[in-house]
């Protein structure tokens, strides 16, 4: 499999397209990151205080610019999730390989940010089914981990149906902070 930081893969099914985020996505993404019902489900662990609640186009554009720089620097990849029928961005997926001195090492860390009207078991399963199977090889990891807080009932159900299980382990941040509510799936 090719290096995703050289040629970033695109994934698609009937309903959704995952492609690298572009500058032009900022207006659509503002409807995601300003959605107060969606923000609590975003994973901001170890993100230096950013809660991903953006209420202006300029702040959203700054985030998109940072995500594009992060791709160029090979820190992480941020895909935009496009609803094929509406031709609108309805969320993002961030993915990177994590090496650490805790349980979550040799791990593909997945962050899923969705507009609240897409926070359904069906949509989440369909979106994650596009990226989870190839991610082990793309990111050279033995497991994939993603956060799902207790109130994210539909997200947790989607993860369970995809073969993820709740982890009792804490992810330890750069500053020693312990983060919980992670679900993991080992490579088959």
Protein Blocks (a to p, Z undefined) as FASTA:
>chain_A
ZZfklmccddddfkbccddddfklmmmmmmmmmmmklmmmpccehigopaoiafbfklmm
mmmmmmmmmmmnomaccdddddfklopafbdcdddddddfbfkgoiacddddddfklmcf
klmmmmmmmmmmmmmmmnopabdcddddfklmmlmmmmmmnopacdfbdcddfkopaceh
iacdddZZ
